[in-house]
Amino acid sequence: MPNLKIKNDIISAKGSKFYYLLVLVFFIFGGLIGCLFLLKEGFAFESNYSLFYIFGGIVFTPIFLYLFLWYLPGYKPGKTLFQIDKGTIITPKKTIPAREIKDIYIIRNGFNLMEEIIIETYSGKRSKISTYNIIDDIDIQILVDQYIYPYLTDEAKETWDKNVNLDNLFTTGRYKREEHQIRPE
């Protein structure tokens, strides 16, 4: 489950500490340090595979460095990815009221291998929230279903119901949708 902070009915979504650790270990220790180790061992020419080590280090060091630089903004300590206030999604760049949301879905960007939440509005605008892969897609679906879904329009609810598999959320995330009673303000 993501790291949620609830203060004055505002839900702040932060990344899971497990995923912070997992991605940092993968990129720093597995990727960058591993490639530098390959280069060091390759240039020592103490093995019959030294040329393979050099080739692997030269090819994969820029790839892991590129991915590390893309993910780096998500690892600021205490960074809030987005906030939810009575169905309104608040990001550092914009605020999207629930009544304007037409569709919400999750995609994996092939350019940087990062999962992103895409929000389409009735005015035709698309907003993107980068998750830096520190929130699992099941957890994103539970967040949307629990805190945003009750405030959506009927058309947006139908679209969300087509996008989400509630049986999968129940088996994987132990989440069951409850009927929400929204009090008018």
N, C-alpha and C positions, 0 to 999 in steps of 0.2 A: 504494500500500500504506500502511496506517496506520503511525503511528509506534509501534513496539513496543519495549518495554524488558523484557529478560529478566534477572531477578536471583533466584538461589536457586530456580529452577524456577517462579517466579511471573511470569506475563506481564502486563505493564501496557499497556493499550491507550490510546493518546493519539491526538489528531487528526492528520491529515496537514497538514503545513505549507502545502502547495499550497491545500488547502481553507480553511485559516485565512485566507490571503491573499485567496482568491477571494470568500469570503463577506464579509470586512471591506470589500473594495473595492466590492462590490455594495451593501451596506447604507450604508456611510459616504459614499463618493464618489458612487456612482450614485444612491442613494436620498436620503439626508438633505441632502447638500450640493447635489445637483441640484434638489431641491424648494425649498431656500432660494434658490438662484439664480433659479429660476422666479418666486418671490415678489418678489425684488429687481427683476428685469427687468419684471415685471408692474406693480409699483407705480411704476415710472419713467414709464409711459404713453408710451413712445417708439415703440411699434409698434402696428399695427392688431390684433395678437393679444394685447394686454396683458391683456384680460379672460380669455382662455383660459389664459394663464400664471398669473394669480392663482387661477383656478378649479383648475387642475392642482396648484399648490403647496398650496392649502388642503386639497384632497382627499387627496393622496398623502403629505404630511408626517406626518400622524398614523399612517398605515399603516406607513410605513418606520420611524417612531419606535417603534411597537408591536412590530414584528418585531425591531428592534435590541435592545430591552429584553428580549425573550424569549431571544435568542441570547447576550446578554452573559455569563451565568454560564459558558458553555462556553469563553470566551476568557481565562480566568485562565491566566497563563503556567505551563506545566508541569502543567496539570490532567490527572489520570488519570480517564478516563471509567468504566472498570471494569478489574478484574483477573481473571485466570484462574489457578487453582492446582489442577492435576490434575483438571480438569473442573469444579471449583467456581467459580461466578461470584461475585466479591466486588465489591459496589458500596458507595458511601459510606453507603447506608441499610440494606442487608441482605446476607446471604450465602446463596446458593442452591446446595446440593450437586447434582451431576449426577444422582444417583439419584432426586432428587425432581422433576426436570424432566420434564414431560409433552409440552410443545410450545414451540418457539421460532420466532418469525416477526418480520418487519420490516413496519411500517406507516408511512404518512405521516399525521401528525396534521393534519387540515384546519383546526384552530383556530390553529395557529402555524406550519404548513408545515414541521415538523421531522420527520425520520425517527426512529422509536423502535424499540427492540428490546423485544418483548413476550415474557415468559417465563411460561408457565402451569405450575403444579405439580400434582401428584396430589392435594394437599389443596384444590384449587380456587382458590388464590390466584394473582393476576396481578401480576407485577412489570414495571415499565417502566424502561428505561434510555434516556435522551435522548442522541442522538448529536450534536445541534446542527449536523447536516449537515457535520461535519468529518471523518467517516469515510464512505466510499462504501459503498453497499449490497452491492456485489460483495465488497469487503474484509471486511465484517461476515460475509457468508456463508462466506468462506474461513476467517476466524478461528473461527467456530463449527464448521465442518467439520474443521478441523485440530486444534483444541485442546479442544473440548468433546465432539464427536461420539463419540470413542472411549470416553468414560466414560458415555454415555447408556444407558438401558435399551433393550431390544430394541423395545419399543413406541414409545419416543421416537425411536429411530433410523428406524423405518419412517415416522413422521410427518415427520421432517426430510427424509428422502429424497423424500417427496411435495412438500415445500415448495421444495427446492433443485433447480436444473437444473445437473447436473454438466457437461454439454456446454457450456453457456454459461460456466461458471466456467473451463473449459479454454480456450475460444476467447478470452474477454475477459480473464481474470485469469491465464492460463497456469498453472492449478492442476489437479493430478491427485491424486485421493484415493489414499492409500496405506493398505494394511492395517496397522493399529496393533497392536502387541503391548503390552498393559498388564500390568505386573507387579503382582501383589497385594502389598499392604503388610503 
